[in-house]
Amino acid sequence: MKVYTGNRTFDGIEVRVDGRPLDPRLDLRTVSRNGFEWSFEGASPEQLAVAILADAVDDATALRLSHPFMTAIVANFGNEWEMTEADVAEAVRLLERTGRP
């Protein structure tokens, strides 16, 4: 099972999946070219949502749910966060069923 982690440090922001840098998936949808961000609603947090969803679920889900996933999940991350592939799948299931996780 994949594990997604984010860390905000003095050197900048780092987002990894299983210890490797997470692909921003600009080829799928470019919301922001300024890198990833979180803890607020905006373009860079939505790019993170696209990347997580595309990696954990599939491209179609990333395109369809990136905005609600960003507002419900990514905007609420703290400075350091961790989310498993199962956590992402559960959030997607709830977003699809109820519109919120």
Steps between C-alpha positions, in 0.01 A plus 500: 500500500635840401568767762487870412688747720545874503741708700550875517856581605739795501625372163153492342224252437549130443228258386581132461331172420676200652809716549519624139399848379134511391449581131290822477323361190513826307438284191154412635387837632700814564342705775829646623858492379620634837535160668292345772347670803241413764315636807291742293280500189669601176676396182810338652296292748276390213806391300591283800147356498533416129832328561385295800174390336663409169766294677272331756183448292499596131517793260123530450441523875776759531335715236154461647576538871814711529314813615278337764794285621710814530238689702408207726841336549805688371392839635485345847847339506740622769866583441581127502248246377467137399226329305483141380363379171210351699432842660483656153266227374270549801491878449413446132225255591347748744536796262325304226221389732438805716704785355720509812741267675 
